[in-house]
Amino acid sequence: MKFGVLTGGGDCPGLNAAIRAIVLRSAQHGHSTLGFLDGWKGVRDNLARPLLPADVARIVGRGGTILGSSRTNPFSQEEGTRAVLETLSANGIDVLIAIGGDDTLRAANALHARGGRVIGVPKTMDNDVAGTDWTFGFDSASSVAVDALERLRDTAESHHRAIVLEVMGRNAGWVALATGLAGGADVTLVPEEPYREESMLGHVRAACDARGYALVVVSEGIDLGSKAGSTGGKDEFGHELLRERGVGAELARRIERSTGIETRSAQIGHIQRGGAPTLFDRILATRLGSAAVDLALAGRFGEVAVLRGAHVTGIPLAEAVGTSRLVSPEWIDLLHTFEA
């Protein structure tokens, strides 16, 4: 059997660990692997390189992806679909393993619907893929954000300021949630909960009155109830480009204007995506990559390897795409326990 593998969408720590697992697991069973470059673009345009065990021997701890990535959607046009099928046939690919978030997995499901043999591996630092309890990349990204918040605490305390930390998260606030809980934020704002400005301002005032500074964590995708920060730009999957919205900066302006408290904002952006994966993400990526090969060898095409509790299993791709796994009310209630 000849495997193909791609990494699509935004990069995150753990991708190389998953690639390594796929190559070594397939080689263990006497099979070969071809790596497609730059996500679905590489499959569409027939850009690929063989992946041997020696090529992946030392990449388990590397950030990013040795294959490159893109947000290309080849299935938005019929000619792109034909090109993908022709590439897979020309290279003798028996099964394609697509590593990515919702967009990449939706593309994989589209390929499956057209008769392509495909297996999915979920990844995203946002932790919002449906059907799995955890995605690799999330633990690493949240750890970086917590470190940033702790550094901001030092300067906020020294200068008696409020500081707003903006973290990634379009529709799901998992990174903000984890950062706020583990980093001890006074206010954590997630997209799943309606924004209440007076409540937020009250917590900031209370924190500053109690100890002279306040820390606020906010997801980049939150709706502040105005048009401020809308970019108008979209990617190939129709998502608004959030990098210029500046919700953290806008929130800081509102806090300072309403309270008189000197307020700063910080946006760590793509720093969350880079760097070595944590131990947890290395292990999870390794388990999911290995499981994807096992699913293929068992003939379970059109499935995605997921984590359920402590166990890795396979579910239909259709169950993992089209909806986001959002922060639940139970987690939001826990957040409120630790507000100032």
ABEGO torsion letter per residue (X at the ends): XBBBBBBBEBBBBGAAAAAAAAAAAAAAAGBBBBBBBGEAAAAAAGBBBBBBAAAAAAAAABBEBAAEBBABBAAABAAAAAAAAAAAAAAGBABBBBBEBAAAAAAAAAAAAAGBBBBBBBBBAAGABBGBABBBGAAAAAAAAAAAAAAAAAAAAAAGBBBBBBBBEAABAAAAAAAAAAAGBABBBBAABBBBAAAAAAAAAAAAAAAGBBBBBBBAABBAGBABGBAGBBBAAGBBBAAAAGAAAAAAAAAAAAAGBBBBBBBAEAAAABEBBBAAAAAAAAAAAAAAAAAAAAGBBGBBBBBBEABBBBBBAAAABGBBBBBBAAAAAAAAAABX
